[in-house]
């Protein structure tokens, strides 16, 4: 009898590691570093239904905007490494802010586990319809004639919406007044009302407004034309050769995530992003699906950090 008791205990104990590896067993929180309506928010919500179906648990989208995305990034970095807090990282939170802010309370290359790159999206130089220009060259001429007069709204320091404007100013030799807002919705509302004159808006936010004729698009910030707006020239071809500022997005978690968690999320994300309906929804928002595995994504973050360090330095931008 005692032998069978010991055998039963041994079998129970041997099953504990397998049970411990089961993931997920409860809803997963996905922190979004910007408010609702931002590109990161749109991407996460487009992926959520299919991710939920594959994971068997809800992916709860939690918008924690502020400080250029640093609030959500810090929350993620300090969360337990159990896979139940993830983040839709952006080029700002993981490549730009470390160069732009005088102090941040996380290290983008040491305090996170990169899981997968999701996609990227250019910005579009858009102006209020009352601004008397129709091309990038027209706009540069107007900005030179009105130095320090044209207000350029953006959705937070460190975003490509912000630094696209800074880079444009440096390359075009013009002075734009940078006006920060809490997020994409607020900055676009200001532009639509005429409170600001222009913005380097994310395509995901700007496309509906461009198509409705409420904003005039002059050019995109990518090296190639966007398939979402094929008739819109790039800023590089229109006036400033070499100009490039493309936002990217990817899923990360706190440092030291278990390998099975990384593998589960990565596999689920790849399958989700391969779905035609998800790709179509993202494409309609100006986001092209582009994936990288955990190791590739880690190296990509490091290279992007170095590249944007040069842009920040050249622009003279700094946030205390």
NUNUMAR-245698 format. One record per residue (C-alpha): x, y, z; residue in three letters. Coordinates in steps of 0.2 Angstrom, whole numbers, padded with zeros to 4 digits, always signed. Layout:
N
XYZALA;...
END
This chain:
320
+0000+0000+0000UNK;+0014+0012+0005UNK;+0022+0009-0012UNK;+0007+0014-0021UNK;+0005+0030-0011UNK;+0023+0034-0015UNK;+0020+0030-0033UNK;+0005+0042-0033UNK;+0014+0056-0025UNK;+0029+0054-0038UNK;+0017+0054-0053UNK;+0008+0070-0046UNK;+0025+0079-0043UNK;+0031+0074-0060UNK;+0016+0083-0068UNK;+0019+0100-0059UNK;+0032+0106-0071UNK;+0020+0103-0086UNK;+0006+0112-0077UNK;+0018+0126-0073UNK;+0022+0128-0092UNK;+0004+0130-0097UNK;+0001+0147-0103UNK;-0010+0157-0103UNK;-0023+0153-0090UNK;-0030+0170-0088UNK;-0032+0186-0098UNK;-0017+0195-0104UNK;-0015+0214-0102UNK;-0008+0223-0118UNK;-0002+0240-0113UNK;-0003+0254-0126UNK;+0009+0268-0124UNK;-0003+0281-0132UNK;-0022+0285-0131UNK;-0036+0277-0141UNK;-0035+0281-0159UNK;-0016+0280-0160UNK;-0008+0268-0172UNK;-0002+0257-0158UNK;-0020+0256-0152UNK;-0027+0252-0169UNK;-0015+0238-0172UNK;-0018+0230-0155UNK;-0037+0231-0157UNK;-0036+0224-0175UNK;-0026+0209-0168UNK;-0036+0206-0152UNK;-0050+0195-0159UNK;-0039+0182-0168UNK;-0026+0183-0154UNK;-0040+0179-0141UNK;-0046+0164-0152UNK;-0028+0157-0153UNK;-0023+0160-0135UNK;-0040+0155-0127UNK;-0039+0171-0117UNK;-0044+0189-0119UNK;-0030+0201-0124UNK;-0036+0216-0114UNK;-0030+0233-0122UNK;-0025+0245-0109UNK;-0021+0263-0115UNK;-0008+0271-0104UNK;-0003+0286-0113UNK;+0009+0300-0107UNK;+0027+0305-0107UNK;+0030+0300-0125UNK;+0025+0282-0121UNK;+0037+0281-0106UNK;+0023+0278-0094UNK;+0017+0262-0102UNK;+0035+0257-0105UNK;+0040+0259-0087UNK;+0025+0249-0081UNK;+0029+0235-0093UNK;+0047+0235-0087UNK;+0042+0233-0069UNK;+0029+0220-0071UNK;+0031+0202-0067UNK;+0039+0192-0080UNK;+0025+0180-0081UNK;+0018+0184-0098UNK;+0002+0192-0092UNK;+0008+0210-0095UNK;+0014+0214-0113UNK;+0016+0230-0123UNK;+0014+0236-0140UNK;+0031+0244-0141UNK;+0035+0258-0154UNK;+0049+0266-0162UNK;+0047+0280-0149UNK;+0047+0270-0133UNK;+0061+0258-0139UNK;+0073+0268-0150UNK;+0070+0287-0149UNK;+0066+0291-0131UNK;+0082+0285-0124UNK;+0091+0298-0135UNK;+0078+0312-0132UNK;+0074+0312-0114UNK;+0087+0317-0101UNK;+0080+0304-0089UNK;+0069+0288-0091UNK;+0066+0275-0078UNK;+0069+0260-0090UNK;+0082+0253-0102UNK;+0074+0249-0118UNK;+0087+0236-0122UNK;+0089+0228-0105UNK;+0072+0229-0097UNK;+0062+0220-0110UNK;+0060+0204-0119UNK;+0057+0207-0138UNK;+0044+0195-0145UNK;+0040+0200-0163UNK;+0040+0215-0174UNK;+0022+0218-0180UNK;+0023+0231-0194UNK;+0028+0248-0199UNK;+0020+0264-0205UNK;+0026+0280-0213UNK;+0019+0297-0208UNK;+0011+0309-0220UNK;+0014+0328-0220UNK;-0003+0335-0219UNK;-0009+0353-0218UNK;-0025+0362-0214UNK;-0035+0366-0230UNK;-0033+0384-0227UNK;-0014+0383-0229UNK;-0010+0389-0246UNK;+0001+0375-0253UNK;-0001+0359-0263UNK;+0016+0352-0264UNK;+0031+0349-0252UNK;+0041+0362-0262UNK;+0027+0375-0260UNK;+0026+0371-0241UNK;+0045+0373-0239UNK;+0044+0390-0248UNK;+0030+0396-0237UNK;+0039+0390-0221UNK;+0055+0400-0227UNK;+0044+0415-0230UNK;+0036+0413-0212UNK;+0050+0407-0201UNK;+0044+0402-0183UNK;+0026+0406-0188UNK;+0019+0389-0194UNK;+0013+0378-0180UNK;+0017+0359-0181UNK;+0007+0349-0169UNK;+0012+0332-0163UNK;+0006+0318-0152UNK;+0020+0318-0140UNK;+0039+0320-0138UNK;+0049+0306-0145UNK;+0036+0300-0158UNK;+0040+0300-0176UNK;+0026+0312-0178UNK;+0037+0324-0168UNK;+0054+0319-0175UNK;+0048+0319-0193UNK;+0045+0337-0190UNK;+0062+0340-0182UNK;+0071+0331-0196UNK;+0061+0340-0209UNK;+0066+0357-0202UNK;+0084+0352-0202UNK;+0084+0345-0219UNK;+0073+0359-0227UNK;+0082+0373-0217UNK;+0065+0379-0210UNK;+0059+0384-0193UNK;+0043+0376-0187UNK;+0035+0379-0170UNK;+0033+0361-0162UNK;+0016+0360-0152UNK;+0014+0345-0141UNK;-0002+0336-0137UNK;-0007+0321-0126UNK;-0010+0310-0141UNK;-0015+0307-0159UNK;-0033+0312-0157UNK;-0029+0328-0148UNK;-0016+0334-0160UNK;-0027+0330-0175UNK;-0042+0339-0167UNK;-0031+0354-0166UNK;-0026+0353-0184UNK;-0044+0351-0190UNK;-0049+0366-0180UNK;-0035+0377-0187UNK;-0027+0378-0170UNK;-0011+0371-0179UNK;-0006+0372-0197UNK;+0002+0355-0201UNK;+0007+0338-0194UNK;+0017+0323-0199UNK;+0003+0312-0194UNK;+0003+0293-0194UNK;-0006+0286-0209UNK;-0017+0276-0198UNK;-0024+0291-0191UNK;-0023+0303-0206UNK;-0030+0292-0220UNK;-0049+0294-0216UNK;-0047+0313-0214UNK;-0037+0314-0231UNK;-0050+0304-0240UNK;-0064+0314-0233UNK;-0055+0330-0239UNK;-0053+0337-0221UNK;-0034+0337-0223UNK;-0023+0340-0237UNK;-0008+0327-0239UNK;+0008+0333-0247UNK;+0020+0318-0245UNK;+0024+0303-0235UNK;+0040+0300-0224UNK;+0044+0283-0231UNK;+0058+0280-0244UNK;+0045+0272-0255UNK;+0027+0277-0258UNK;+0014+0269-0247UNK;+0002+0256-0255UNK;-0012+0264-0245UNK;-0009+0281-0254UNK;+0000+0276-0270UNK;-0003+0293-0278UNK;+0005+0303-0264UNK;+0024+0306-0267UNK;+0037+0303-0254UNK;+0045+0319-0246UNK;+0062+0312-0253UNK;+0056+0312-0271UNK;+0046+0328-0270UNK;+0059+0339-0262UNK;+0071+0332-0249UNK;+0082+0317-0256UNK;+0086+0305-0242UNK;+0072+0310-0230UNK;+0065+0295-0221UNK;+0055+0293-0205UNK;+0045+0277-0203UNK;+0036+0272-0187UNK;+0037+0253-0182UNK;+0027+0243-0169UNK;+0031+0227-0160UNK;+0026+0216-0145UNK;+0037+0215-0130UNK;+0036+0210-0112UNK;+0046+0212-0096UNK;+0064+0206-0096UNK;+0067+0187-0094UNK;+0050+0181-0100UNK;+0050+0162-0100UNK;+0054+0154-0117UNK;+0037+0145-0118UNK;+0028+0162-0116UNK;+0039+0170-0129UNK;+0036+0156-0141UNK;+0017+0156-0138UNK;+0014+0174-0141UNK;+0026+0174-0156UNK;+0017+0160-0164UNK;+0000+0167-0161UNK;+0005+0184-0167UNK;+0012+0177-0183UNK;-0004+0167-0187UNK;-0015+0182-0183UNK;-0005+0194-0194UNK;-0006+0181-0208UNK;-0025+0182-0208UNK;-0032+0191-0223UNK;-0045+0201-0213UNK;-0031+0207-0201UNK;-0019+0212-0215UNK;-0033+0221-0224UNK;-0038+0231-0209UNK;-0020+0236-0205UNK;-0017+0240-0223UNK;-0032+0251-0223UNK;-0025+0260-0208UNK;-0008+0263-0217UNK;+0001+0249-0208UNK;+0011+0236-0218UNK;+0013+0219-0209UNK;+0032+0216-0206UNK;+0037+0203-0194UNK;+0054+0198-0186UNK;+0058+0184-0173UNK;+0063+0188-0155UNK;+0082+0188-0159UNK;+0080+0198-0175UNK;+0069+0210-0166UNK;+0081+0213-0153UNK;+0095+0217-0165UNK;+0083+0229-0175UNK;+0079+0239-0159UNK;+0098+0241-0156UNK;+0101+0247-0174UNK;+0086+0259-0173UNK;+0092+0266-0157UNK;+0109+0271-0165UNK;+0101+0278-0181UNK;+0089+0289-0171UNK;+0102+0295-0160UNK;+0110+0304-0174UNK;+0093+0312-0179UNK;+0090+0318-0161UNK;+0107+0326-0160UNK;+0105+0334-0177UNK;+0088+0342-0173UNK;+0094+0348-0156UNK;+0078+0341-0148UNK;+0078+0337-0130UNK;+0065+0333-0116UNK;+0069+0336-0098UNK;
END
